[in-house]
Structures are given as C-alpha cells and as structure tokens.
Amino acid sequence: MVVVGQRPIDEGLKESGLSNDKARSEVTRNIHNLVRRIKKEEFGNFSYMCMRSGFICDGRKEIIKHLEEEYKSELQKSQDLCDKKEDFKFVLTKLVMSAPFIKHPQQEKESTPTPKTKATAPPASTPLGQKDGNTPAAKEAESEKPVKKRKPIVFNESEAVPAQKKKTNTGKAAPKTEIKKPSVPDIKFSHEERYKEQKEREEGILAAFTQQQLKKLLVSYIQTLSSTASLKTFSIQEVIKSSGVKVTETKLLDLLLFLHEFSSGFYHEKNNTPVSENRLMKIGKIPVTSGQRKMIRDNGLRSLRCLEKLSQGWQHPDSWRILLPPGSKLGPKWGKKEDSHIIVGAYKHNMDINKIASDESLGFKSVAFDKEELTQEFKDRYGYMLNLYISRGKFNDEMAYKIADLKLILSKEQAEDSSANPPAEEDKIEMVSIDDDDNEVEKGSDAQSESPTKTIEEKDSLDDLIEEMKAEKAAQGDVSLESEDIEK
C-alpha cells in the first residue's frame, strides 16, 4: 500500500507522559502500524482502518474499541513506555487521529495501470514521407520485442533434464567404494569345540587347586573386589595374603579369569545359551551364589574367552589410554592397528604368545623374534595390551607386564605339568568334609528344583569356610578378620 500523507504529531503528547523522544517515536510507530486513515470522496471526511484485521469504521471511538479488544498486548507494551500510564487513553486517541493516510484498497486497484491501457494508447503521429515502421516510436517498440522473447528461454525446463541425468552417475560411485573395501572375517569357534575345551579347562583348574584352596581364594577375591574402587588398584597379592594360600601370581590370575568365564555362564551349556541368575552353579563341589557371580562378572577381571566372536579388523576403544610407547625393535610404524592385533591374536590362540607371534596373518613375525627367541619389547607390549583388556581399560600397575608369562590351563594334563610342586602347605590346611559338602549341595539342588524362588545364598557352604578362617587367624594371634569383611 502507498502512503499518501502524514500529519505532524500534536505537541500535547509530551504533556501526556511521552517526554522522551525515543519512547514517543516508538509508541507512535507501534500505534500507526495498527491504524491508518482512509480518505473518502467527500472533502474533509475519512475513515479508520486496522492494518492487521482489515476492520474499517468511520469514528475513532469504534477503532479504539476494536484495538482495545483485539490487541491488548500491543497496547500494553506502548502504555509501559509512557511516564503517565493513566493518560495513555489520551495518547492513543491523539495518535489514532494523526495516523497516516492510505488509499482505499478498491481505489488502489482502480488506479493501477493495466497492460490494456498501454496497448490501446493512440499511436504518435507519423511525419509526412515516413512509414509507420520507421518512426522512433516504432523502433522503440521493436527493440522491446526481443526482451519478451527471452523469457521462455530462461525458464526452459527441457535444458535442465540432461543435467539431472548426469547427477545420477555420481550416485553410482558409492557402491563402488563399498565393493573395494576388503571384507574382514570374524574369528569364530564351533559350539562343540568350545564346549569341550571349556570342560577340559574346568577339569584342569580343579586339578591345579584343592577344594579348600578354591574356597579360600574365592572368598578372598570377592572380599578384595568389594573393597576396591577400580581394577587399576586391584591387588592380586592382597588376594593371596588374605586367603593364606601360597600360589604364584600367574597361576592365580588364570584362576580369576576362569572365575569370570564361570560366572558369565560361558559354555555351561553345549550351545552357550544364557544361564538363569537363580540357577545353582558349582565349581567342583563348591556352590557359588548369584550375587557372587554377578560381582565377578560385572566388576572382576575379565577373560577374552567369553567373547562369542571377534573380527580380525577389531580395534581397541579410544578410551584406552596407551601411555607406553612401543619398543624400538617393534618398528616406527607400530600403532593402534598392531596393538589391536595383539588382542585379536590372544583371542584366536587362547593367549599363547608364541602362537600369536608366529601367526602370519597378524604380521608380528618380523618384529617379535630375534634369533628364534621372543624379544623383550614384544613381550612387554603383549603384557601391556592384555593388562588393559583384562582390567577393563585401566592399566593395573601391580600386574604390569606379568601377563606375558601367563599360560592358560586348558586340560588336566597341562595342570599337572605346570605344577612342579604339590600345593604348598597342604598339610597345614584344615580340609572340610567333602561328604558334608555333597549333602549340602544335594539338598540345595533339591530345594532349587522344588522351589525356584529359593536362592543359592540359603545353601551356601562358604559360611563354614568363614568360621574356619576366623579360627585359624585366632590360633595365630590375629583376630582382625571379621565375618562381616569376609561376607562382603
């Protein structure tokens, strides 16, 4: 709409609370954006029009009433800018009366020139002796014709079609890149092979430790886990000391990894189906409660064997803080890929460092051996990466690189070969009655079948062990071991 004219604002606005020039101009702009005046055909008469709703009336009282009913929030903003809010009605009236003029919408349509008026205009007179086509007006008309002919050329859609077809060719590049990527196979084991291997491993663990030793180490392990904030500070020496069982760190570490496999239900069934949380589970003749299994599974040292499968292209998480630089003999190209291949090889070869170093697919043979002997740099790197995995991404300072010397017990014969000496101080350990344990286990299994809601804790024979350990400590003059600490 075209603005025709505007009256100056009455000086009385200053006396009505709009003394500030900035506030006065803002209030004026807000009101005039709502109301305009329309001149009538009769001289001196005009109407008011609401610019938002299109409402038209003759008197200012009606337009003010319309504004107060429909646009309260806009008027309130303008009223807040006035020094004398009680005089805002006077200010509103003055601004409505001084609103700019606009043409009536119907008058504006009628006054708009149409193409017909231009086309039917009478032609200029042609001078004598000149044809119509040679006149200046005719030449100007001809010069304008090419402009009109260019319009359909600009918006010609037929020329845009080939360009769209070319774009489809770029879309075919994506599948080609995916095809070029080499497929990385997963390392898998058959259920039958893994189930047999795990059963033989369990037999080997039971041959390497007596039932009494297993009980004491289990209680001590759970007690140490419950009092340790992170596996970074977990102490294997503390487990050995509090249990009173003399065992090497690597042999105990193998047992703790087996406990993680056992607590995770790893191939407890032939198809490795999940085991119920309330199910009665035993290591030999020792029942293990569901709470103890959960503690070991979720917070204890973890075993690589529990993974169902692992891709040969697997890479360790970025959250692992690799602070140890690779040894000089490992080469300048050693990086995250090689560190990850150590974990992949440990999974593939059951943590046998010699097989890992000799595996051609892993690419360690050229840097791992020196005159057919494993280099210390490779052993340290292997121990470092396995430490990170077993400790759930937190490097355990006490274990350090000792994991490189670990050989998993996978059979009963291997357990007998690894035990050069019989279990230390076997004659000093007060053995529990296996018959009593058998009776308790049978009762527990019967109760489990009769009532699934009964938990393993009700039939836990570890309570007897707690009393035995307290008695031994008391006999040695050390009464610091409390039952509450053990039960944790």
N, C-alpha and C positions, 0 to 999 in steps of 0.2 A: 504494500500500500504506500502511496506517495503522500508525504507530509506537505500540507498547503501553507500553514502558518502557525505561529505560536505567540501568545500574549505574554508579556513580562509578568513574573510573579509579584503579587502585592507585597509591599514592604511590611504589611501587618503580620507576616509570618514571623519576623524577628521578634515582635512583641508577644507572639503566642508560644514562645518556647523554642524557636528554631534560630537562636542567635549564632550558632556555629555554622559557618559557611559549608563545611564538609557534610555535616548532618543534614542541613537544609537541602543541599543538592541531591543527597542520597534519597531522602524522603520524597522529594519531587520526582525523581526518576522512577521510584517504586510505584507511586500513585499514577503517574502518566503512562506507565507500562500496562496499567489495568484499565484506564479510562481515556477515551478520546471523544472529541466533539465532531458532529457531522452538520454541515451547513444545509439548510433547506432552500427550496427555490424562492421562498418569500424572504425579502431582505430583512436581516436582523434576527431571524429565527434559526435555531439549531437544536439538534437532539444529542443525547449522550449514548455512547456505545461501549460495552465491555469488550475489551480486546481478546479475552480468553474464551468467554462463552458465546459471544456474538449477541448478547442481550442489548436491545435498543429501546430507549424511552425518551420522553420529552422533558421531564422535570428532573432537577438534580436530586430531589429528595428520593425519587424512586431508584436512581442509580446508586446513591449512597446506601440505601436499604439493601439493594442487591449485593453490594460489596461486603457489607457487614454480615450478611447471611452466608455468602458463599466463600469468602476469602478472609476469614478471621485471622489465620496465622500470618498472612502477609501484612494485614493492617496492624497486628500486634508488634511485628518487627519494626514497623515505621513509628509506632507510638513509643516504643522503648528508646528511640533516638531523640525524642522531644524532652526538653527540660521541664515543661509543664504538661504532664500527661493528661490533666483534666481538660486542657484546651485543645486536645487532638481533634475533637469533632469540628472545631472551627478551622483548624489547619486542613482537614480533609475536605471541607466544603470549599475553601479557597482554592485548593489545588484542582478539585474537580471543575470548578468554574473557569479555571485558567488552563484546562487541558488543551493540547494542540488539536488543530482541525485536521480531519482527513476527509477524503471524498467518500461518498456513499458507495458501497460495493456495486450497486446497479449502475450508478453514474460512471464508475471506473470502467466497467465492461463496455458501456456505450461509447466512451471516449477513446477506447483502444483502437488504433487503425488496423484494418484487416487487409489481407492481400488483394481483395477485390477492388478496394478504393484506389490502390496503386495501379492496378491493371487497367481500370476504366478511366484513368485520368486522360484528358484530351491531349493529343499529341501536339508538340510545338509546331508552329507554322513553318513550312518549308520555303526557303528563299527561292526566288524565281530562277529557273535554269538548273536546279539541283533535284535529283531524285530522292525519294524517301530514304533509301539505304545509305546515301552519302551525307546525311545530316549529322551533326555532332551527337544529337540525342540517339540516333540510330546506332552510331558507332559505340556509344557507351552501353547500349542495351546488348550489342553483340559481344562486347568484352566481358559482360557478366554471365553470359551463357555457359562458357567452359567451366566456371566455378560450380554451377549446378550439376554439370555432368560428372564432376569428380566425386561427388558424394557417394554414389553407389559403388565406386571403385574402392573407396576406403573401407567400406563395410562388406566387401565381397567375401563371403564365408567359404567359397569354393577354394580359395587360395590357402586357407588355413588348414584344410583337411590333410594335405600331404605332410605338413609339419607335425600333426598329431600322430600320424602313422610312424614317423621317424622316431618319436619318443618311445614307442613300443619296443624298438630294438634295444634301447638301453635297459629295459626291464629283463631282458633275457640274459644279461651279464651276471645277475645274482646267482641263478642256479649253477652257472659255470664255475664260479668261485667255490661254491659248496662242494662240487664234484671233485675239484682239485685237492681239497683237504683230505689228507690220508685218514682213514678210519682207524681209531685206536681200539684194539680189542680189550675186553675185560679178562682179568685173571680169575678163573672160577675153578672150583673143585666139585667133584661129584658128591652127592649125599652119601653114597655108600663108602667112598674113600675117606671122606672127612669123619663120618661116624665111627668107622673102625679105628682111625688114627686117634680120635679123642678118647675112645675107650682104652686103647693101649697106653695113652698118656696118663690116664687116671690110674691105671694099674702101676705104672712106673712111679707116680707120686706116692701111692700107698706103700710101695716097696722101699722108697727112699726115706720115709718118715714113719715112725710108730704112731699108733692111735693117740697115745698120751702126748707126744710131741705136737701132733696136729692140733689137738685141743688147745694146748697152751699157746701155740703160735697164733691160732685163730682168735682167741680171746685177746691176746696182746695186740694183734693187728687192729682189731676193731676198736680197742681202747685208744690206741695211738691215733687212728683216723679221727675219732670223735674229739680229740683234743688238739688236732692240727688244723689251722685255718686254711692252708693251701698245700698242695703236693710239692710246692717248691721247697718247703721247710720240713717235709716228711722225713723221718729218720728210721732207716732200717736197723741201725744199731740200737735204737730205743726198743724196737720190737724184740730183738734178740735179748737185750738186757732184761726187760720186764718179764719175758717168758721163762728165762732161765735155761733155755735150750741152746746148746752150742752147735752152731751151724754157720757155714760160710755165707757171705752176703749174696753171692750169685745164686747159690742153691736156694736161699730163702726167697730171692727175687723171682725165681722160677715158680716157687710155690704160690707167691702172691699173684702172679699172672694167671696161674691155673685157677685160683680162687675167683678171679674176675670172670674167667670163662665159665666156671661152675655157676656163679651167681647170675650170669646172664642167660643161663639155660642153654649154653652152646652145645648143640648136638646131644642134648639129653634124650631126644627122640631121634629116630632114624632120618626123618625128613627135616629136622631142625625146626619143628613147629614150636611156637611160644609156649612157655611153661606157666601155669597158673601161679599167681602170687601166693596163694594159700596152700600150695601143694607141699607135702612133706618131702624134703630133699636131704640126702645124706652123703657125706664123704666117707666112704667105708662104712663104719658103724656110727659115725658122728652126725647127728641131726643138726641142721643149720636153719635158724629161724628166718622168716620172711623179712623181718626188719634188718637182720644182719646181712642178708643177701642184697637188700636194697642199698644199704650203706656201702658195701663193697662195689656193687655195680655202678652206682652213681658218683661215688667220691673216691674210690680206691684207684690204685694203679691199673691201667687198662692194657689188655692184650690185643695185639694185632690180629690174632687168630679169630676173634669174634666177628670180624667183618665178613659179610656174606660174599662180597666180591670187591675188586679194586681194579680200576682202569690203569693200564700201563702208562697213560698220559696224566695220571693224577699228580697234582701239585699241592704242597703243604699250604695251609692258610697264611695270609699275610699277617695275621695277628701273632704268629710265632716270631719272637724277637731273636733273630740269628745274630748273635754278638761275636761268635768265634769265627775269625777269618780262616779260610781254607789253607791248608799247608802248602808250602811252595812246590812240593812234588806232585800235588794234585793238578797243577797247571793253571795258567791265567784265565782260562775260560770256565772254570768251575763256578757254578751259580745255583740259582733256585731249582733249575731242572735237574741237576745232578744230586742236589740234596734230597729232592723228592723221589728220585730213582732209588735212593737208599731205602726209603720206607717201602716202596713198591717191591724191591728185591727181598726185604725182610719178610714181607707178607708171602711172597711167592715161594721162598725157600725156608720157611719156618725159622727165621733168624739165624741161619747158618752163614756166618760171614765169609767162609771160604767159597761156598757155592755162589754167594752174591757177587763176590769179586771176580769169579770165573765166568759168570753169565755174559755171553757175547751181546745179548740184546740190551743189557744195561750200560755197556760201554765203560766198565771200570778196569778192565784187564790191563790196559796200557799204563794206568797210573797207580793201581793198587798193589802191584807186585814189584819187588826188587830182588832179582836172583831167586825167583820162585818162593819168596817169603813176603808176607803181607807187610807193607810199610806202616810205620807207626802213625803217619799222617792219616792214612785211610782208616786205621783202627779208631783213632780219635774222632774222626768225622762221623764214622758209623756210630760210635758210642754216643756222640753228641746228639745226633738226629734221633736215635732211638730213645734217648733220655727225654727229649722234648715230646715225643709221641706218648710214651708210657706215662709221663707226668702231666698229660693233657695240656701241652703247650707251654708249661712252666718248667724251666730247666732246674733240676734238683742238684744242688751243689754237692751233697754227700755222695750220691751215686756217681756223679761226674761222667767219666768215660768207661766205668767198670762194666757197663752193659756189653761192651765189645767182647768180653770174656765169657758171656753167658751162652750156654748151650742148652736148649730146651730138652727136658726129659720126655721122650716120645715113646718109650717102651720100658718094660720091666727089666730087660737085659741091659739097656742103657743106664738105668738107675743103679744096677748092681755094679757096672763098670765104673761109674762116676764116684761111687762110694768106696774109696780105697780103704777107709777105716770104718768100723761099725759105728752106729750112732753114739756120740760122746755121752759119757756118764749115764749109760743106760741102766747100770746097776743102782744108781742113786735116785732114779726116778721111780716114784711110787706109782705102780701101774694100777689102773682101775680094772674092775672085773668086767671082762668082755661079756660074760653071761648076763650080768646086770644090765649092761647097755643093750644086749639083744632083747631082753624082756621089755625094757623101756621103749625101744624102737617098735617092737611088735605091738605094744599097747597103743603107741602113738599112731601107728598106721591103721589099727583097728578103729581108733577113735576118729581118724580122718575119714575113713570110709563110712562110718555111721553118721557123723555129723560134720559136714564140710565147714560149718561156721567156726569150729574149734581151730585155734591157731597152733602153730608149732611151738610157740613160747610155752604152752602148758605142758609140753612133754620134753623140754629142752634139758638134756643131760649135762649141759655146761655148768649148771648150778653146783654139781658135785665137784667139778674142777676148781671152781672159785674157792670152795671151802678147803680143798687140798692145798691150793697155792697160799692161802692165808695161814694154814697150819705150818707149811714149810718155812714161810717168812718168819713166823713167830718162833720156830725152833732155831732159826739163825739169828734171832735177836732183832729182827727188823719187822716191826708191826705197822709200818707206814702204809701197807697195802690195804685199802678199804674195799669192801664189797661193792660200794656204790661206784667206785672208779672202775672196777672190772666190768660191771654191768653196763656201763656206758658203751 
